[in-house]
């Protein structure tokens, strides 16, 4: 039975791949469960989290923010987002800038 395991795994993977329809992004084909297409740029989906397009790059909102088509690291919880009225950067996904720091909003918070 162990000798057949690689064959079974290969069959399962090919069955999964063939169960999805390939889409086209620019000149490339892709599986929509693994990538999103943004104006001809394929951006990966990793652990269920879709990356976004910023200029000619892909990024995850949990790590970066996009300013004028350029990437910058986003600010983690409790980091300063304003100092002396000066904007320092965007908080990471799921955080808001409140009282000059990135914070997790209360559950009943509406943006």
Buried (B, 14 or more C-beta within 10 A) or exposed (E): EEEEEEEEEEEEEEEEEEEEEEBEBEEEEBBEEEBBBBEEBBBEBEEEEEBBBBEEBBBBBEEBBBEEEEBBEBBEEEBEBBEEEEEBBBBBBEBBBBEBBBBEEEEEEEE
